[in-house]
Amino acid sequence: MLALSRKKGDSLIINNNIEVTILEVKGEQVKIGITAPKQVPVYRKEVYSQIQAANKEAMETATPNDLKGIV
């Protein structure tokens, strides 16, 4: 993991096309802004984990007919 110190208004660039900007710092809370191409999904980790769990459950309960054309 890369750990960086940033101040309000500072940004960092990921992969030449994703910009993460520190918008606000209040106590222990930091507000960030993310600018990324529309085809790049951006999720909070807890939401991403829920999506992954739902996808895993769907695959485990799927019948062979449900999977036609997917694999």
PDB file of N, CA, C and O in Angstrom:
ATOM      1  N   MET A   1       0.843  -1.176   0.000  1.00  0.00           N
ATOM      2  CA  MET A   1       0.000   0.000   0.000  1.00  0.00           C
ATOM      3  C   MET A   1       0.885   1.236   0.000  1.00  0.00           C
ATOM      4  O   MET A   1       1.869   1.317   0.736  1.00  0.00           O
ATOM      5  N   LEU A   2       0.523   2.177  -0.823  1.00  0.00           N
ATOM      6  CA  LEU A   2       1.212   3.462  -0.877  1.00  0.00           C
ATOM      7  C   LEU A   2       0.478   4.426   0.039  1.00  0.00           C
ATOM      8  O   LEU A   2      -0.725   4.630  -0.125  1.00  0.00           O
ATOM      9  N   ALA A   3       1.167   5.019   0.992  1.00  0.00           N
ATOM     10  CA  ALA A   3       0.564   5.994   1.905  1.00  0.00           C
ATOM     11  C   ALA A   3       1.122   7.372   1.578  1.00  0.00           C
ATOM     12  O   ALA A   3       2.337   7.565   1.540  1.00  0.00           O
ATOM     13  N   LEU A   4       0.238   8.320   1.345  1.00  0.00           N
ATOM     14  CA  LEU A   4       0.647   9.678   0.975  1.00  0.00           C
ATOM     15  C   LEU A   4       0.042  10.683   1.938  1.00  0.00           C
ATOM     16  O   LEU A   4      -1.062  10.488   2.446  1.00  0.00           O
ATOM     17  N   SER A   5       0.770  11.753   2.183  1.00  0.00           N
ATOM     18  CA  SER A   5       0.221  12.876   2.940  1.00  0.00           C
ATOM     19  C   SER A   5      -0.223  13.921   1.938  1.00  0.00           C
ATOM     20  O   SER A   5       0.554  14.314   1.068  1.00  0.00           O
ATOM     21  N   ARG A   6      -1.465  14.376   2.049  1.00  0.00           N
ATOM     22  CA  ARG A   6      -2.013  15.383   1.143  1.00  0.00           C
ATOM     23  C   ARG A   6      -2.753  16.419   1.972  1.00  0.00           C
ATOM     24  O   ARG A   6      -3.212  16.128   3.076  1.00  0.00           O
ATOM     25  N   LYS A   7      -2.864  17.611   1.446  1.00  0.00           N
ATOM     26  CA  LYS A   7      -3.606  18.689   2.084  1.00  0.00           C
ATOM     27  C   LYS A   7      -4.829  19.017   1.238  1.00  0.00           C
ATOM     28  O   LYS A   7      -4.931  18.599   0.084  1.00  0.00           O
ATOM     29  N   LYS A   8      -5.754  19.770   1.825  1.00  0.00           N
ATOM     30  CA  LYS A   8      -6.946  20.199   1.100  1.00  0.00           C
ATOM     31  C   LYS A   8      -6.535  20.856  -0.217  1.00  0.00           C
ATOM     32  O   LYS A   8      -5.662  21.724  -0.246  1.00  0.00           O
ATOM     33  N   GLY A   9      -7.172  20.432  -1.296  1.00  0.00           N
ATOM     34  CA  GLY A   9      -6.875  20.963  -2.626  1.00  0.00           C
ATOM     35  C   GLY A   9      -5.812  20.188  -3.382  1.00  0.00           C
ATOM     36  O   GLY A   9      -5.676  20.351  -4.594  1.00  0.00           O
ATOM     37  N   ASP A  10      -5.052  19.344  -2.686  1.00  0.00           N
ATOM     38  CA  ASP A  10      -4.029  18.525  -3.351  1.00  0.00           C
ATOM     39  C   ASP A  10      -4.685  17.362  -4.081  1.00  0.00           C
ATOM     40  O   ASP A  10      -5.756  16.898  -3.692  1.00  0.00           O
ATOM     41  N   SER A  11      -4.037  16.898  -5.139  1.00  0.00           N
ATOM     42  CA  SER A  11      -4.557  15.785  -5.941  1.00  0.00           C
ATOM     43  C   SER A  11      -3.472  14.755  -6.181  1.00  0.00           C
ATOM     44  O   SER A  11      -2.288  15.006  -5.955  1.00  0.00           O
ATOM     45  N   LEU A  12      -3.895  13.599  -6.640  1.00  0.00           N
ATOM     46  CA  LEU A  12      -2.966  12.598  -7.152  1.00  0.00           C
ATOM     47  C   LEU A  12      -3.588  11.975  -8.383  1.00  0.00           C
ATOM     48  O   LEU A  12      -4.810  11.946  -8.525  1.00  0.00           O
ATOM     49  N   ILE A  13      -2.754  11.483  -9.262  1.00  0.00           N
ATOM     50  CA  ILE A  13      -3.187  10.904 -10.539  1.00  0.00           C
ATOM     51  C   ILE A  13      -2.898   9.409 -10.525  1.00  0.00           C
ATOM     52  O   ILE A  13      -1.816   8.977 -10.127  1.00  0.00           O
ATOM     53  N   ILE A  14      -3.880   8.627 -10.964  1.00  0.00           N
ATOM     54  CA  ILE A  14      -3.730   7.175 -11.070  1.00  0.00           C
ATOM     55  C   ILE A  14      -3.934   6.783 -12.528  1.00  0.00           C
ATOM     56  O   ILE A  14      -4.948   7.126 -13.136  1.00  0.00           O
ATOM     57  N   ASN A  15      -2.971   6.068 -13.080  1.00  0.00           N
ATOM     58  CA  ASN A  15      -3.081   5.504 -14.425  1.00  0.00           C
ATOM     59  C   ASN A  15      -3.354   6.562 -15.503  1.00  0.00           C
ATOM     60  O   ASN A  15      -4.049   6.272 -16.477  1.00  0.00           O
ATOM     61  N   ASN A  16      -2.839   7.742 -15.354  1.00  0.00           N
ATOM     62  CA  ASN A  16      -2.933   8.832 -16.337  1.00  0.00           C
ATOM     63  C   ASN A  16      -4.337   9.379 -16.569  1.00  0.00           C
ATOM     64  O   ASN A  16      -4.475  10.384 -17.266  1.00  0.00           O
ATOM     65  N   ASN A  17      -5.392   8.762 -16.016  1.00  0.00           N
ATOM     66  CA  ASN A  17      -6.734   9.241 -16.334  1.00  0.00           C
ATOM     67  C   ASN A  17      -7.704   9.266 -15.151  1.00  0.00           C
ATOM     68  O   ASN A  17      -8.900   9.495 -15.332  1.00  0.00           O
ATOM     69  N   ILE A  18      -7.191   9.033 -13.946  1.00  0.00           N
ATOM     70  CA  ILE A  18      -8.017   9.100 -12.743  1.00  0.00           C
ATOM     71  C   ILE A  18      -7.368  10.090 -11.782  1.00  0.00           C
ATOM     72  O   ILE A  18      -6.204   9.942 -11.410  1.00  0.00           O
ATOM     73  N   GLU A  19      -8.135  11.097 -11.389  1.00  0.00           N
ATOM     74  CA  GLU A  19      -7.621  12.108 -10.468  1.00  0.00           C
ATOM     75  C   GLU A  19      -8.403  12.040  -9.156  1.00  0.00           C
ATOM     76  O   GLU A  19      -9.634  12.067  -9.149  1.00  0.00           O
ATOM     77  N   VAL A  20      -7.673  11.952  -8.061  1.00  0.00           N
ATOM     78  CA  VAL A  20      -8.264  11.940  -6.725  1.00  0.00           C
ATOM     79  C   VAL A  20      -7.831  13.242  -6.040  1.00  0.00           C
ATOM     80  O   VAL A  20      -6.640  13.533  -5.923  1.00  0.00           O
ATOM     81  N   THR A  21      -8.831  14.021  -5.588  1.00  0.00           N
ATOM     82  CA  THR A  21      -8.561  15.328  -4.991  1.00  0.00           C
ATOM     83  C   THR A  21      -9.090  15.363  -3.562  1.00  0.00           C
ATOM     84  O   THR A  21     -10.198  14.895  -3.298  1.00  0.00           O
ATOM     85  N   ILE A  22      -8.310  15.911  -2.648  1.00  0.00           N
ATOM     86  CA  ILE A  22      -8.759  16.122  -1.275  1.00  0.00           C
ATOM     87  C   ILE A  22      -9.614  17.383  -1.269  1.00  0.00           C
ATOM     88  O   ILE A  22      -9.110  18.475  -1.532  1.00  0.00           O
ATOM     89  N   LEU A  23     -10.909  17.242  -0.969  1.00  0.00           N
ATOM     90  CA  LEU A  23     -11.823  18.370  -0.998  1.00  0.00           C
ATOM     91  C   LEU A  23     -11.948  19.055   0.357  1.00  0.00           C
ATOM     92  O   LEU A  23     -12.059  20.279   0.436  1.00  0.00           O
ATOM     93  N   GLU A  24     -11.928  18.254   1.427  1.00  0.00           N
ATOM     94  CA  GLU A  24     -12.179  18.823   2.751  1.00  0.00           C
ATOM     95  C   GLU A  24     -11.640  17.887   3.821  1.00  0.00           C
ATOM     96  O   GLU A  24     -11.670  16.667   3.657  1.00  0.00           O
ATOM     97  N   VAL A  25     -11.148  18.451   4.911  1.00  0.00           N
ATOM     98  CA  VAL A  25     -10.704  17.673   6.062  1.00  0.00           C
ATOM     99  C   VAL A  25     -11.372  18.268   7.301  1.00  0.00           C
ATOM    100  O   VAL A  25     -11.177  19.442   7.616  1.00  0.00           O
ATOM    101  N   LYS A  26     -12.162  17.448   8.001  1.00  0.00           N
ATOM    102  CA  LYS A  26     -12.832  17.863   9.235  1.00  0.00           C
ATOM    103  C   LYS A  26     -12.567  16.807  10.292  1.00  0.00           C
ATOM    104  O   LYS A  26     -13.116  15.707  10.222  1.00  0.00           O
ATOM    105  N   GLY A  27     -11.747  17.123  11.254  1.00  0.00           N
ATOM    106  CA  GLY A  27     -11.424  16.145  12.297  1.00  0.00           C
ATOM    107  C   GLY A  27     -10.836  14.891  11.694  1.00  0.00           C
ATOM    108  O   GLY A  27      -9.801  14.936  11.030  1.00  0.00           O
ATOM    109  N   GLU A  28     -11.506  13.757  11.928  1.00  0.00           N
ATOM    110  CA  GLU A  28     -11.016  12.481  11.402  1.00  0.00           C
ATOM    111  C   GLU A  28     -11.664  12.107  10.071  1.00  0.00           C
ATOM    112  O   GLU A  28     -11.448  11.007   9.563  1.00  0.00           O
ATOM    113  N   GLN A  29     -12.451  13.012   9.508  1.00  0.00           N
ATOM    114  CA  GLN A  29     -13.145  12.715   8.253  1.00  0.00           C
ATOM    115  C   GLN A  29     -12.510  13.494   7.108  1.00  0.00           C
ATOM    116  O   GLN A  29     -12.203  14.680   7.233  1.00  0.00           O
ATOM    117  N   VAL A  30     -12.322  12.800   5.988  1.00  0.00           N
ATOM    118  CA  VAL A  30     -11.733  13.403   4.790  1.00  0.00           C
ATOM    119  C   VAL A  30     -12.721  13.228   3.644  1.00  0.00           C
ATOM    120  O   VAL A  30     -13.212  12.124   3.405  1.00  0.00           O
ATOM    121  N   LYS A  31     -13.008  14.307   2.940  1.00  0.00           N
ATOM    122  CA  LYS A  31     -13.888  14.239   1.770  1.00  0.00           C
ATOM    123  C   LYS A  31     -12.999  14.282   0.534  1.00  0.00           C
ATOM    124  O   LYS A  31     -12.178  15.185   0.376  1.00  0.00           O
ATOM    125  N   ILE A  32     -13.174  13.296  -0.340  1.00  0.00           N
ATOM    126  CA  ILE A  32     -12.368  13.238  -1.557  1.00  0.00           C
ATOM    127  C   ILE A  32     -13.269  13.327  -2.777  1.00  0.00           C
ATOM    128  O   ILE A  32     -14.442  12.959  -2.725  1.00  0.00           O
ATOM    129  N   GLY A  33     -12.715  13.815  -3.865  1.00  0.00           N
ATOM    130  CA  GLY A  33     -13.396  13.836  -5.148  1.00  0.00           C
ATOM    131  C   GLY A  33     -12.613  12.973  -6.121  1.00  0.00           C
ATOM    132  O   GLY A  33     -11.382  12.971  -6.111  1.00  0.00           O
ATOM    133  N   ILE A  34     -13.326  12.244  -6.954  1.00  0.00           N
ATOM    134  CA  ILE A  34     -12.675  11.356  -7.924  1.00  0.00           C
ATOM    135  C   ILE A  34     -13.177  11.700  -9.316  1.00  0.00           C
ATOM    136  O   ILE A  34     -14.381  11.694  -9.572  1.00  0.00           O
ATOM    137  N   THR A  35     -12.252  11.996 -10.204  1.00  0.00           N
ATOM    138  CA  THR A  35     -12.567  12.238 -11.601  1.00  0.00           C
ATOM    139  C   THR A  35     -11.997  11.065 -12.394  1.00  0.00           C
ATOM    140  O   THR A  35     -10.788  10.833 -12.402  1.00  0.00           O
ATOM    141  N   ALA A  36     -12.893  10.327 -13.064  1.00  0.00           N
ATOM    142  CA  ALA A  36     -12.467   9.147 -13.816  1.00  0.00           C
ATOM    143  C   ALA A  36     -13.349   9.014 -15.053  1.00  0.00           C
ATOM    144  O   ALA A  36     -14.471   9.520 -15.071  1.00  0.00           O
ATOM    145  N   PRO A  37     -12.849   8.337 -16.086  1.00  0.00           N
ATOM    146  CA  PRO A  37     -13.684   8.088 -17.267  1.00  0.00           C
ATOM    147  C   PRO A  37     -14.950   7.314 -16.869  1.00  0.00           C
ATOM    148  O   PRO A  37     -14.941   6.546 -15.907  1.00  0.00           O
ATOM    149  N   LYS A  38     -16.031   7.526 -17.620  1.00  0.00           N
ATOM    150  CA  LYS A  38     -17.307   6.875 -17.294  1.00  0.00           C
ATOM    151  C   LYS A  38     -17.203   5.352 -17.289  1.00  0.00           C
ATOM    152  O   LYS A  38     -17.935   4.697 -16.547  1.00  0.00           O
ATOM    153  N   GLN A  39     -16.326   4.780 -18.084  1.00  0.00           N
ATOM    154  CA  GLN A  39     -16.219   3.321 -18.156  1.00  0.00           C
ATOM    155  C   GLN A  39     -15.441   2.735 -16.972  1.00  0.00           C
ATOM    156  O   GLN A  39     -15.334   1.514 -16.857  1.00  0.00           O
ATOM    157  N   VAL A  40     -14.900   3.579 -16.097  1.00  0.00           N
ATOM    158  CA  VAL A  40     -14.172   3.107 -14.920  1.00  0.00           C
ATOM    159  C   VAL A  40     -15.123   3.143 -13.717  1.00  0.00           C
ATOM    160  O   VAL A  40     -15.493   4.222 -13.254  1.00  0.00           O
ATOM    161  N   PRO A  41     -15.518   1.975 -13.212  1.00  0.00           N
ATOM    162  CA  PRO A  41     -16.414   1.970 -12.056  1.00  0.00           C
ATOM    163  C   PRO A  41     -15.666   2.407 -10.796  1.00  0.00           C
ATOM    164  O   PRO A  41     -14.517   2.021 -10.583  1.00  0.00           O
ATOM    165  N   VAL A  42     -16.320   3.205  -9.973  1.00  0.00           N
ATOM    166  CA  VAL A  42     -15.755   3.656  -8.704  1.00  0.00           C
ATOM    167  C   VAL A  42     -16.784   3.347  -7.625  1.00  0.00           C
ATOM    168  O   VAL A  42     -17.913   3.834  -7.676  1.00  0.00           O
ATOM    169  N   TYR A  43     -16.388   2.531  -6.645  1.00  0.00           N
ATOM    170  CA  TYR A  43     -17.282   2.117  -5.566  1.00  0.00           C
ATOM    171  C   TYR A  43     -16.613   2.346  -4.218  1.00  0.00           C
ATOM    172  O   TYR A  43     -15.389   2.281  -4.099  1.00  0.00           O
ATOM    173  N   ARG A  44     -17.438   2.618  -3.196  1.00  0.00           N
ATOM    174  CA  ARG A  44     -16.925   2.530  -1.826  1.00  0.00           C
ATOM    175  C   ARG A  44     -16.669   1.048  -1.570  1.00  0.00           C
ATOM    176  O   ARG A  44     -17.379   0.194  -2.101  1.00  0.00           O
ATOM    177  N   LYS A  45     -15.659   0.742  -0.761  1.00  0.00           N
ATOM    178  CA  LYS A  45     -15.272  -0.655  -0.563  1.00  0.00           C
ATOM    179  C   LYS A  45     -16.420  -1.505  -0.031  1.00  0.00           C
ATOM    180  O   LYS A  45     -16.589  -2.643  -0.469  1.00  0.00           O
ATOM    181  N   GLU A  46     -17.225  -0.971   0.918  1.00  0.00           N
ATOM    182  CA  GLU A  46     -18.308  -1.779   1.473  1.00  0.00           C
ATOM    183  C   GLU A  46     -19.364  -2.089   0.421  1.00  0.00           C
ATOM    184  O   GLU A  46     -19.961  -3.166   0.456  1.00  0.00           O
ATOM    185  N   VAL A  47     -19.610  -1.183  -0.508  1.00  0.00           N
ATOM    186  CA  VAL A  47     -20.562  -1.431  -1.596  1.00  0.00           C
ATOM    187  C   VAL A  47     -19.986  -2.472  -2.555  1.00  0.00           C
ATOM    188  O   VAL A  47     -20.690  -3.386  -2.985  1.00  0.00           O
ATOM    189  N   TYR A  48     -18.705  -2.327  -2.885  1.00  0.00           N
ATOM    190  CA  TYR A  48     -18.041  -3.281  -3.775  1.00  0.00           C
ATOM    191  C   TYR A  48     -18.092  -4.693  -3.184  1.00  0.00           C
ATOM    192  O   TYR A  48     -18.330  -5.661  -3.905  1.00  0.00           O
ATOM    193  N   SER A  49     -17.869  -4.807  -1.873  1.00  0.00           N
ATOM    194  CA  SER A  49     -17.916  -6.115  -1.207  1.00  0.00           C
ATOM    195  C   SER A  49     -19.308  -6.722  -1.300  1.00  0.00           C
ATOM    196  O   SER A  49     -19.443  -7.928  -1.505  1.00  0.00           O
ATOM    197  N   GLN A  50     -20.350  -5.900  -1.151  1.00  0.00           N
ATOM    198  CA  GLN A  50     -21.720  -6.389  -1.273  1.00  0.00           C
ATOM    199  C   GLN A  50     -22.013  -6.877  -2.688  1.00  0.00           C
ATOM    200  O   GLN A  50     -22.666  -7.905  -2.870  1.00  0.00           O
ATOM    201  N   ILE A  51     -21.537  -6.149  -3.681  1.00  0.00           N
ATOM    202  CA  ILE A  51     -21.725  -6.548  -5.079  1.00  0.00           C
ATOM    203  C   ILE A  51     -21.037  -7.887  -5.339  1.00  0.00           C
ATOM    204  O   ILE A  51     -21.609  -8.779  -5.965  1.00  0.00           O
ATOM    205  N   GLN A  52     -19.804  -8.014  -4.851  1.00  0.00           N
ATOM    206  CA  GLN A  52     -19.058  -9.262  -5.043  1.00  0.00           C
ATOM    207  C   GLN A  52     -19.784 -10.429  -4.379  1.00  0.00           C
ATOM    208  O   GLN A  52     -19.881 -11.506  -4.966  1.00  0.00           O
ATOM    209  N   ALA A  53     -20.296 -10.230  -3.161  1.00  0.00           N
ATOM    210  CA  ALA A  53     -20.996 -11.296  -2.447  1.00  0.00           C
ATOM    211  C   ALA A  53     -22.279 -11.691  -3.191  1.00  0.00           C
ATOM    212  O   ALA A  53     -22.595 -12.876  -3.302  1.00  0.00           O
ATOM    213  N   ALA A  54     -23.007 -10.705  -3.694  1.00  0.00           N
ATOM    214  CA  ALA A  54     -24.231 -10.996  -4.445  1.00  0.00           C
ATOM    215  C   ALA A  54     -23.916 -11.754  -5.731  1.00  0.00           C
ATOM    216  O   ALA A  54     -24.634 -12.683  -6.101  1.00  0.00           O
ATOM    217  N   ASN A  55     -22.845 -11.357  -6.410  1.00  0.00           N
ATOM    218  CA  ASN A  55     -22.448 -12.059  -7.638  1.00  0.00           C
ATOM    219  C   ASN A  55     -22.043 -13.501  -7.343  1.00  0.00           C
ATOM    220  O   ASN A  55     -22.387 -14.416  -8.092  1.00  0.00           O
ATOM    221  N   LYS A  56     -21.309 -13.696  -6.244  1.00  0.00           N
ATOM    222  CA  LYS A  56     -20.879 -15.047  -5.866  1.00  0.00           C
ATOM    223  C   LYS A  56     -22.098 -15.907  -5.550  1.00  0.00           C
ATOM    224  O   LYS A  56     -22.185 -17.056  -5.983  1.00  0.00           O
ATOM    225  N   GLU A  57     -23.042 -15.344  -4.791  1.00  0.00           N
ATOM    226  CA  GLU A  57     -24.257 -16.090  -4.443  1.00  0.00           C
ATOM    227  C   GLU A  57     -25.061 -16.444  -5.695  1.00  0.00           C
ATOM    228  O   GLU A  57     -25.585 -17.552  -5.810  1.00  0.00           O
ATOM    229  N   ALA A  58     -25.155 -15.511  -6.616  1.00  0.00           N
ATOM    230  CA  ALA A  58     -25.899 -15.768  -7.854  1.00  0.00           C
ATOM    231  C   ALA A  58     -25.251 -16.891  -8.654  1.00  0.00           C
ATOM    232  O   ALA A  58     -25.953 -17.730  -9.219  1.00  0.00           O
ATOM    233  N   MET A  59     -23.928 -16.919  -8.708  1.00  0.00           N
ATOM    234  CA  MET A  59     -23.235 -17.979  -9.447  1.00  0.00           C
ATOM    235  C   MET A  59     -23.406 -19.336  -8.763  1.00  0.00           C
ATOM    236  O   MET A  59     -23.519 -20.366  -9.428  1.00  0.00           O
ATOM    237  N   GLU A  60     -23.422 -19.326  -7.430  1.00  0.00           N
ATOM    238  CA  GLU A  60     -23.563 -20.591  -6.692  1.00  0.00           C
ATOM    239  C   GLU A  60     -24.964 -21.173  -6.818  1.00  0.00           C
ATOM    240  O   GLU A  60     -25.131 -22.392  -6.755  1.00  0.00           O
ATOM    241  N   THR A  61     -25.963 -20.334  -6.992  1.00  0.00           N
ATOM    242  CA  THR A  61     -27.345 -20.816  -7.072  1.00  0.00           C
ATOM    243  C   THR A  61     -27.848 -20.923  -8.512  1.00  0.00           C
ATOM    244  O   THR A  61     -28.984 -21.338  -8.739  1.00  0.00           O
ATOM    245  N   ALA A  62     -27.031 -20.559  -9.465  1.00  0.00           N
ATOM    246  CA  ALA A  62     -27.443 -20.585 -10.875  1.00  0.00           C
ATOM    247  C   ALA A  62     -27.529 -22.022 -11.383  1.00  0.00           C
ATOM    248  O   ALA A  62     -26.763 -22.892 -10.970  1.00  0.00           O
ATOM    249  N   THR A  63     -28.466 -22.243 -12.274  1.00  0.00           N
ATOM    250  CA  THR A  63     -28.601 -23.544 -12.935  1.00  0.00           C
ATOM    251  C   THR A  63     -27.794 -23.493 -14.237  1.00  0.00           C
ATOM    252  O   THR A  63     -27.443 -22.403 -14.687  1.00  0.00           O
ATOM    253  N   PRO A  64     -27.494 -24.632 -14.849  1.00  0.00           N
ATOM    254  CA  PRO A  64     -26.754 -24.628 -16.114  1.00  0.00           C
ATOM    255  C   PRO A  64     -27.421 -23.771 -17.183  1.00  0.00           C
ATOM    256  O   PRO A  64     -26.726 -23.114 -17.959  1.00  0.00           O
ATOM    257  N   ASN A  65     -28.759 -23.761 -17.243  1.00  0.00           N
ATOM    258  CA  ASN A  65     -29.460 -22.923 -18.216  1.00  0.00           C
ATOM    259  C   ASN A  65     -29.216 -21.432 -17.963  1.00  0.00           C
ATOM    260  O   ASN A  65     -29.135 -20.643 -18.904  1.00  0.00           O
ATOM    261  N   ASP A  66     -29.101 -21.056 -16.696  1.00  0.00           N
ATOM    262  CA  ASP A  66     -28.841 -19.653 -16.342  1.00  0.00           C
ATOM    263  C   ASP A  66     -27.476 -19.191 -16.870  1.00  0.00           C
ATOM    264  O   ASP A  66     -27.284 -18.013 -17.171  1.00  0.00           O
ATOM    265  N   LEU A  67     -26.545 -20.126 -16.975  1.00  0.00           N
ATOM    266  CA  LEU A  67     -25.174 -19.781 -17.338  1.00  0.00           C
ATOM    267  C   LEU A  67     -24.890 -19.850 -18.838  1.00  0.00           C
ATOM    268  O   LEU A  67     -23.780 -19.531 -19.263  1.00  0.00           O
ATOM    269  N   LYS A  68     -25.871 -20.259 -19.650  1.00  0.00           N
ATOM    270  CA  LYS A  68     -25.654 -20.325 -21.099  1.00  0.00           C
ATOM    271  C   LYS A  68     -25.245 -18.962 -21.643  1.00  0.00           C
ATOM    272  O   LYS A  68     -25.884 -17.946 -21.369  1.00  0.00           O
ATOM    273  N   GLY A  69     -24.178 -18.963 -22.409  1.00  0.00           N
ATOM    274  CA  GLY A  69     -23.709 -17.722 -23.037  1.00  0.00           C
ATOM    275  C   GLY A  69     -22.834 -16.866 -22.146  1.00  0.00           C
ATOM    276  O   GLY A  69     -22.294 -15.861 -22.608  1.00  0.00           O
ATOM    277  N   ILE A  70     -22.675 -17.233 -20.875  1.00  0.00           N
ATOM    278  CA  ILE A  70     -21.837 -16.431 -19.977  1.00  0.00           C
ATOM    279  C   ILE A  70     -20.392 -16.879 -20.040  1.00  0.00           C
ATOM    280  O   ILE A  70     -19.484 -16.049 -20.074  1.00  0.00           O
ATOM    281  N   VAL A  71     -20.172 -18.165 -20.056  1.00  0.00           N
ATOM    282  CA  VAL A  71     -18.805 -18.676 -20.010  1.00  0.00           C
ATOM    283  C   VAL A  71     -18.335 -19.130 -21.354  1.00  0.00           C
ATOM    284  O   VAL A  71     -17.201 -19.589 -21.489  1.00  0.00           O
TER     285      VAL A  71
END
